[in-house]
Every structure is written in structure tokens, then in C-alpha cells.
Amino acid sequence: MTQMPDVRGKLTQDRILADLTWLRVGGPADWLFQPADIEDLAAFLRDLPGDVPVFPMGVGSNLIVRDGGLRAVVIRMGRGFNGISVEGNRVTVGAAALDAHVAKKAAEAGVDLTFLRTIPGAIGGAVRMNAGCYGTYVADHLVEVRAVTREGEVVTLTPEELNFQYRQSDLPDGWVIVEAVFEGATCDPGELAARMEAQLEKRDETQPTKDRTAGSTFRNPAGFSSTGRADDVHDLKAWKVIDEAGMRGARQGGAQMSEKHSNFLINTGDATAADLEGLGEEVRKKVFQNSGIELHWEIMRVGETAP
């Protein structure tokens, strides 16, 4: 049994993760650590044996944890990491702050980060995945990030060091983002509020927002350069090739591809992680057979299958 470091936060053994993910599936993590603050996190990572894997987890909005769980320490940050402050046109936010809250708080101060309003999840995951919406990406607004390395050192990273690409960055394994600084254009708060309201209406019209999903299941096929910026986008959409393969509404166990938007994978109530991942793989297979296009998962899948 590995001796775990002393902590000021909360450390729980064999913690089931299903209730911490939007899809409500997943087995236990060996340990779940909820640090009290950056110093607690840094000391924990410094003192944790180097052979113990670490998995930083946000609010589980873009994640399938497999039914066998995770042989790792899952690090999930809470209230000590969700602050939002605005100075001029710069917005400093903790990694646990929800993307939607950051957009709203920035808008109230007249700073345009409205692209974050309809992105599910928290800022740590948004940075790691270079999240984007309406042709704008984290890479377009990020100034710098603070992170804790696997060895417990607190470092500051630039966008260039993160090497953003479409839906990914080069954040090293085991490093934990704790804070990010964004810069946005100065705009009228009322105008920003109206724009976000229109975004929400459009999202609710086109996406299954009342169902249990994890956002877009697959990346749009090709059409992006290394930056993932708007002018690099072609018109090929994942939902379109899924439709053409006849997989809109397809089911496997308790999993279903949404009838409303076929690039959304739904837990209809009793799905296992195996149901969800299995259906996703069947969609990938059918799309490839139909069009020769290989879809790539946007949802992260981690852990072990059930024995």
C-alpha cells in the first residue's frame, strides 16, 4: 500500500467517480484528492511517490470514466480555485471556475469573453483542450497559465509553451492547471449580455441541453491547422457524416446518439461507460465504412474496463 502524503484538503480512497461526471458513469479512483489551496496541492505532488499516476479532473463535462475506474490519484479542485477577478481588460480566473461564470463575470465588467458562455466545464479543462465556440478559441485570448508540475513546482506558462492546436495543448502529463489569465476586447456590458442570451437560445434550439451528455462527442473532421483558428475551418461537420452513415438516434444499451444533434452521445438513464464508448466506436466504424472519414473522439476516455 502506497503511503499517501499528509494534506490539509480532503483525500478519499476508492472514490466512485460516476457522480462527478456529466454522463454519470465510471468506477472508482484509487484516490480522490481535493486540495485546500495551491500550496496544499504543490506539497502533495512533491511528496507523492513518482510512480503514482495523477489525473487532474474538472467538473467531468467532457469525460467518460470507464466502469473499472482509474488506477491513479484524481485531483479535483473546488472553492479554493474558483475565483474570478477583472482588472482593465484582463480576467484572472481559478481553474475550477466554470466557463459560463467567467464569461458572465467578464461581460459585467465590459470584457468580451463571450465565447466561453456556452462551453460546458471549467477553465482548467478549457485551457488544456483549447476549447472554442463560434470560431473563437482559448488560444485567441489566453495571456498565461499557472500550473503545478508533477514534482510540486509552481510554474507560469505562455500560450507558446502550451503549443495550442485544435482541441489540444502540450501540457505535460500530471501537471495541474491552477489559474489562467485572459484578455478580451472592451465592450458595452449590455451588448455582451444580449450576445450571450442569443448564443444560449441558439444552443437550446439545436443541442440536447436537457439530456445527460458530455458536449460534442467527436471532433469535426480535418479542416483545422495547428492553431485551430476560425479562418482554418472547413465546412465538414461530424454530425453530417454521422447522419450520412445512418447513425442519428442509434442505440446501444442505455446509450444513444441524440435525435436532436447526432454528434451528442446521451446517457438515457442506465448506460454504462461500456455502452457509451461502445456506441461511439460503432459510430466511428459506420462513418468510416460509409465515407472513408475517420472520426476522432472529442470526449476523453480514461480508466480500465470492468473485469
Legacy VTK file of the C-alpha trace (Angstrom):
# vtk DataFile Version 3.0
C-alpha trace
ASCII
DATASET POLYDATA
POINTS 307 float
0.000 0.000 0.000
1.428 3.378 -1.030
1.900 5.808 1.843
-0.014 8.961 0.921
1.252 12.436 1.893
-0.388 14.429 4.665
-2.828 17.023 3.317
-4.961 19.914 4.520
-7.600 19.240 1.886
-9.667 16.079 1.503
-8.193 12.728 0.451
-10.610 9.840 -0.170
-9.717 6.252 -1.049
-11.648 4.159 -3.621
-13.927 7.046 -4.576
-16.594 6.205 -7.187
-16.396 8.861 -9.914
-19.767 8.432 -11.658
-21.454 11.272 -9.762
-18.595 13.623 -10.636
-19.068 13.326 -14.419
-21.826 14.802 -16.579
-22.512 11.398 -18.148
-22.863 9.826 -14.672
-20.735 6.765 -15.403
-17.431 5.483 -14.059
-15.856 3.209 -11.495
-13.660 4.152 -8.522
-10.410 6.095 -8.462
-7.749 4.675 -6.158
-7.728 8.097 -4.506
-9.552 11.409 -4.931
-7.668 14.466 -3.690
-9.427 17.819 -3.239
-6.673 20.295 -2.285
-7.294 23.206 0.058
-5.167 25.642 -1.974
-2.178 25.838 -4.315
0.334 25.246 -1.502
-1.531 22.100 -0.399
-1.563 20.819 -3.981
2.120 21.582 -4.550
3.194 19.841 -1.320
1.047 16.798 -2.146
2.504 16.378 -5.638
6.039 16.926 -4.328
5.653 14.224 -1.662
3.612 11.738 -3.715
5.774 8.820 -4.920
6.802 9.427 -8.525
5.376 6.123 -9.765
1.808 7.011 -8.704
-0.171 8.343 -11.714
-2.028 11.634 -11.343
-5.167 12.615 -13.257
-6.439 16.221 -12.955
-10.219 16.341 -13.305
-12.515 19.331 -13.684
-16.296 19.024 -13.500
-16.284 15.931 -15.726
-18.123 17.635 -18.576
-16.032 16.116 -21.374
-15.172 12.765 -19.865
-16.043 9.080 -19.848
-14.539 7.244 -16.874
-14.622 3.548 -17.721
-16.509 1.137 -15.475
-13.359 -0.353 -13.921
-12.262 3.035 -12.624
-8.879 4.745 -12.501
-5.654 3.409 -11.012
-4.490 6.906 -10.142
-4.892 9.832 -7.810
-7.642 12.004 -9.278
-7.170 15.665 -8.391
-10.328 17.753 -8.347
-10.249 21.389 -7.317
-13.080 23.246 -5.642
-13.798 26.524 -3.875
-10.187 27.499 -3.297
-9.659 27.532 -7.052
-12.755 29.218 -8.499
-12.037 32.922 -8.051
-12.667 35.416 -10.878
-11.165 38.932 -10.889
-11.111 41.625 -13.577
-8.519 44.373 -13.995
-8.877 46.507 -17.085
-9.381 44.089 -19.949
-7.613 41.200 -18.195
-9.518 38.467 -16.366
-7.727 36.210 -13.869
-9.579 33.001 -13.018
-9.066 29.884 -10.966
-9.016 26.554 -12.781
-12.249 25.409 -11.100
-14.247 28.455 -12.253
-16.981 27.431 -14.687
-16.528 28.704 -18.243
-20.047 30.175 -18.239
-19.415 32.066 -14.987
-16.182 33.531 -16.366
-17.992 34.773 -19.477
-20.757 36.383 -17.405
-18.428 37.993 -14.862
-16.190 39.360 -17.617
-19.230 40.697 -19.529
-20.491 42.523 -16.435
-17.125 44.309 -16.362
-17.314 45.061 -20.093
-14.740 42.472 -21.224
-15.619 40.222 -24.150
-15.002 36.557 -23.336
-18.477 35.603 -24.563
-17.169 32.592 -26.498
-16.906 30.798 -23.137
-20.611 31.223 -22.291
-21.903 28.015 -23.888
-18.809 25.833 -23.405
-19.505 23.178 -20.756
-16.992 22.682 -17.988
-14.358 24.598 -16.050
-11.413 26.753 -17.083
-8.695 24.179 -16.358
-10.162 21.785 -18.893
-10.929 24.589 -21.344
-7.268 25.606 -21.372
-5.964 22.064 -21.621
-8.294 21.309 -24.568
-8.068 24.746 -26.242
-11.844 24.901 -26.035
-13.662 27.078 -28.520
-17.026 28.168 -29.810
-18.302 30.382 -32.634
-14.856 30.392 -34.246
-13.019 31.685 -31.164
-10.645 29.604 -29.032
-8.854 29.807 -25.697
-5.656 30.300 -27.735
-7.063 33.611 -29.018
-7.451 35.134 -25.544
-5.044 33.402 -23.146
-2.203 35.512 -21.695
-0.659 32.975 -19.304
-1.360 29.976 -17.094
-0.117 28.952 -13.661
0.316 25.229 -13.123
1.802 22.854 -10.589
4.211 20.287 -12.025
4.225 16.613 -11.078
7.231 17.430 -8.871
5.293 20.119 -6.988
6.837 23.213 -8.564
4.543 26.167 -9.355
5.300 27.444 -12.888
3.920 30.056 -15.302
3.345 29.028 -18.912
2.784 31.121 -22.028
0.432 30.148 -24.873
3.528 29.435 -26.980
4.797 26.929 -24.403
1.391 25.214 -24.373
1.610 24.884 -28.185
-2.147 25.041 -28.727
-3.675 23.002 -31.539
-7.242 22.083 -32.425
-8.768 20.728 -29.187
-5.399 20.081 -27.545
-2.311 21.531 -25.888
1.098 20.244 -24.836
0.507 20.390 -21.070
2.722 17.610 -19.649
1.073 14.586 -18.012
0.455 15.049 -14.310
0.740 18.841 -14.383
-2.260 20.608 -12.854
-3.525 23.979 -14.089
-4.473 26.201 -11.159
-5.057 29.644 -12.697
-5.354 31.354 -16.075
-5.239 34.955 -17.278
-7.324 36.022 -20.296
-7.529 39.237 -22.263
-10.643 40.419 -24.088
-11.853 43.419 -26.026
-13.617 46.167 -24.089
-17.337 46.280 -24.961
-20.659 47.542 -23.637
-21.901 45.141 -20.916
-25.474 45.287 -22.246
-24.320 44.340 -25.733
-22.311 41.399 -24.354
-25.275 40.210 -22.260
-27.548 40.296 -25.323
-24.996 38.379 -27.380
-24.748 35.648 -24.740
-28.531 35.401 -24.498
-28.693 34.851 -28.269
-25.982 32.183 -28.000
-27.963 30.344 -25.332
-31.141 30.443 -27.390
-29.329 29.062 -30.424
-27.710 26.313 -28.332
-31.017 25.265 -26.770
-32.673 25.138 -30.203
-30.002 22.914 -31.757
-28.495 20.827 -28.933
-29.952 18.324 -26.415
-29.261 20.555 -23.413
-31.861 18.829 -21.240
-30.290 15.380 -21.743
-27.309 13.812 -19.986
-24.454 14.426 -22.412
-20.777 15.423 -22.430
-20.918 18.003 -25.204
-19.729 17.175 -28.716
-18.668 13.533 -28.988
-16.317 13.765 -31.974
-14.105 16.485 -33.397
-15.149 17.933 -36.717
-13.145 16.022 -39.343
-9.998 17.777 -40.588
-10.155 21.370 -41.765
-8.048 22.847 -38.966
-4.442 23.988 -38.981
-2.204 23.829 -35.927
-3.838 26.854 -34.289
-7.457 25.803 -34.594
-8.449 29.358 -35.510
-11.617 30.293 -37.323
-10.029 31.049 -40.685
-8.714 27.489 -40.813
-12.144 25.871 -40.597
-13.677 23.964 -43.481
-17.378 23.057 -43.606
-17.146 19.328 -42.891
-19.081 18.641 -39.678
-19.117 15.494 -37.564
-22.928 15.484 -37.269
-23.270 15.488 -41.058
-21.101 12.406 -41.660
-22.830 10.661 -38.729
-26.213 11.373 -40.336
-24.995 10.152 -43.714
-23.918 6.888 -42.067
-27.441 6.434 -40.676
-26.385 6.719 -37.033
-28.616 9.572 -35.809
-30.620 8.111 -32.898
-28.564 4.880 -32.826
-28.641 2.990 -29.517
-26.536 0.566 -27.520
-27.765 -0.414 -24.073
-28.586 2.824 -22.257
-26.554 4.943 -24.689
-27.969 6.853 -27.660
-26.783 9.290 -30.321
-29.128 12.245 -29.956
-32.018 12.630 -32.380
-31.726 16.403 -31.954
-27.990 16.646 -32.719
-26.314 13.445 -33.848
-22.840 14.386 -32.545
-24.126 14.261 -28.957
-23.866 10.990 -27.036
-26.600 10.587 -24.404
-26.945 8.506 -21.266
-30.701 7.807 -21.431
-30.735 6.756 -17.785
-28.991 3.431 -17.216
-25.994 3.465 -19.574
-22.654 2.070 -18.534
-19.380 3.570 -19.695
-19.040 0.481 -21.904
-22.411 1.269 -23.550
-21.359 4.845 -24.279
-17.891 4.071 -25.551
-19.140 1.054 -27.485
-21.772 3.110 -29.284
-19.205 5.782 -30.059
-16.882 3.196 -31.583
-19.752 1.766 -33.632
-20.469 5.262 -34.973
-16.799 5.686 -35.910
-16.865 2.324 -37.698
-20.051 3.100 -39.660
-18.824 6.562 -40.655
-15.540 5.135 -41.915
-17.343 2.404 -43.862
-19.714 4.951 -45.395
-17.379 7.834 -46.219
-13.782 6.795 -45.526
-13.621 9.550 -42.871
-12.061 8.651 -39.523
-13.764 10.467 -36.654
-11.660 11.311 -33.605
-13.109 11.429 -30.103
-13.510 14.843 -28.515
-14.697 13.263 -25.256
-11.767 11.992 -23.211
-11.997 8.333 -22.170
-9.899 7.170 -19.220
-9.532 4.230 -16.868
-9.999 0.498 -17.070
-12.885 -1.554 -18.414
-14.882 -3.561 -15.881
-13.413 -7.007 -15.104
LINES 1 308
307 0 1 2 3 4 5 6 7 8 9 10 11 12 13 14 15 16 17 18 19 20 21 22 23 24 25 26 27 28 29 30 31 32 33 34 35 36 37 38 39 40 41 42 43 44 45 46 47 48 49 50 51 52 53 54 55 56 57 58 59 60 61 62 63 64 65 66 67 68 69 70 71 72 73 74 75 76 77 78 79 80 81 82 83 84 85 86 87 88 89 90 91 92 93 94 95 96 97 98 99 100 101 102 103 104 105 106 107 108 109 110 111 112 113 114 115 116 117 118 119 120 121 122 123 124 125 126 127 128 129 130 131 132 133 134 135 136 137 138 139 140 141 142 143 144 145 146 147 148 149 150 151 152 153 154 155 156 157 158 159 160 161 162 163 164 165 166 167 168 169 170 171 172 173 174 175 176 177 178 179 180 181 182 183 184 185 186 187 188 189 190 191 192 193 194 195 196 197 198 199 200 201 202 203 204 205 206 207 208 209 210 211 212 213 214 215 216 217 218 219 220 221 222 223 224 225 226 227 228 229 230 231 232 233 234 235 236 237 238 239 240 241 242 243 244 245 246 247 248 249 250 251 252 253 254 255 256 257 258 259 260 261 262 263 264 265 266 267 268 269 270 271 272 273 274 275 276 277 278 279 280 281 282 283 284 285 286 287 288 289 290 291 292 293 294 295 296 297 298 299 300 301 302 303 304 305 306
